[in-house]
Amino acid sequence: MDILEKIVADKRLEVALKKQLIPSLQLEQSVLFEHETISLVKNLQHSPFGTIAEHKRRSPSKQVINHNLNVFDVAQGYEKAGVSGMSVLTDGKYFGGSLDDLLLARSSCNLPLLRKEFIIDSYQILEAKAYGADVILLIAAILTQEEIKSFSEFAKSLQLEVLLEVHNEAELQKSIMPSLDMIGVNNRNLKTFEVSLETSKTLSSYIPNDFIKVSESGISNVDAIKELKPFGFQGFLIGENFMKTDNPGESANHFINQF
Ligand SMILES: O=C(O)c1ccccc1NCC(=O)[C@H](O)[C@H](O)COP(=O)(O)O
């Protein structure tokens, strides 16, 4: 079993247990609060540097990145730096995140928030809405075409935006559908952890222009963004490069000031 299969197997167990503790109907009641969606799409369309800055304590590829920060300060720092959106990893076992991180980020900034999670059940989309997300991530490698359709349509019915992530052409071809807003190319192979910006460049020409193109992972300097922009990318998801420092907000600020 590779790491992605292991994460998904654990996630299925986790979601089944959560559904017993807090049934969907109960969760739906929390969703009724009127948090107006803050659009990541609009921010990316209007930014020359389209940075989506991530809160990421650890990862399967890097183990520990940073456990000494609090998400409240990180979110405020990112907002002050002028990033276009924030990604919050909510998986506990492999990334050290939680839904509370999402809620804290929501309470501390007005950035569009992406719930970065391995979504395999519509229950997690309800959770995303209830905890203040504006955007959900769907990973093509772990979903069927039917799941991508039903999950993205459900997200849209909750006024959430949808970022669909691919890593190869086959994943992209099965996923293109009108209920998506953004298509992200993950430069990291989630099975081997190998990272290459060439993945974004190669897949860019297959992504229809109706979608905002986002390049994810392994972006460690401004030159990478300058390299990717001619391929049509408007969003750049950056985690480790900011989170490995003592002050991710300041690092993001320094990064953006180089444009
Ligand atoms: O980051 C990992 O090691 C990883 C392993 C398995 C599944 C997903 C993984 N990462 C999720 C992400 O997509 C990244 O956190 C995100 O794109 C930021 O990447 P980076 O800037 O390289 O931290």
The ligand as an SDF file (V2000), in Angstrom:
LIG
                    3D

 23 23  0  0  0  0  0  0  0  0999 V2000
    3.5300   17.4020    1.3460 O   0  0  0  0  0  0  0  0  0  0  0  0
    3.5210   16.1610    1.3660 C   0  0  0  0  0  0  0  0  0  0  0  0
    4.4900   15.4800    1.7620 O   0  0  0  0  0  0  0  0  0  0  0  0
    2.3270   15.3920    0.9260 C   0  0  0  0  0  0  0  0  0  0  0  0
    2.3560   14.0050    0.9480 C   0  0  0  0  0  0  0  0  0  0  0  0
    1.2420   13.2760    0.5760 C   0  0  0  0  0  0  0  0  0  0  0  0
    0.0870   13.9150    0.1890 C   0  0  0  0  0  0  0  0  0  0  0  0
    0.0380   15.3110    0.1590 C   0  0  0  0  0  0  0  0  0  0  0  0
    1.1380   16.0450    0.5170 C   0  0  0  0  0  0  0  0  0  0  0  0
    1.1320   17.4320    0.5260 N   0  0  0  0  0  0  0  0  0  0  0  0
   -0.0100   18.2260    0.3150 C   0  0  0  0  0  0  0  0  0  0  0  0
    0.2670   19.3600   -0.5780 C   0  0  0  0  0  0  0  0  0  0  0  0
   -0.2820   19.3710   -1.6310 O   0  0  0  0  0  0  0  0  0  0  0  0
    1.2450   20.4410   -0.1630 C   0  0  0  0  0  0  0  0  0  0  0  0
    1.1440   20.6420    1.2130 O   0  0  0  0  0  0  0  0  0  0  0  0
    1.0750   21.8010   -0.8340 C   0  0  0  0  0  0  0  0  0  0  0  0
    0.9400   21.7090   -2.2030 O   0  0  0  0  0  0  0  0  0  0  0  0
    2.2680   22.7020   -0.4840 C   0  0  0  0  0  0  0  0  0  0  0  0
    3.4670   22.0810   -0.8720 O   0  0  0  0  0  0  0  0  0  0  0  0
    4.8910   22.6490   -0.4230 P   0  0  0  0  0  0  0  0  0  0  0  0
    4.9600   24.0990   -0.8010 O   0  0  0  0  0  0  0  0  0  0  0  0
    5.8870   21.8260   -1.1690 O   0  0  0  0  0  0  0  0  0  0  0  0
    4.9800   22.4790    1.0640 O   0  0  0  0  0  0  0  0  0  0  0  0
  1  2  2  0
  2  3  1  0
  2  4  1  0
  4  5  1  0
  4  9  2  0
  5  6  2  0
  6  7  1  0
  7  8  2  0
  8  9  1  0
  9 10  1  0
 10 11  1  0
 11 12  1  0
 12 13  2  0
 12 14  1  0
 14 15  1  0
 14 16  1  0
 16 17  1  0
 16 18  1  0
 18 19  1  0
 19 20  1  0
 20 21  2  0
 20 22  1  0
 20 23  1  0
M  END
$$$$
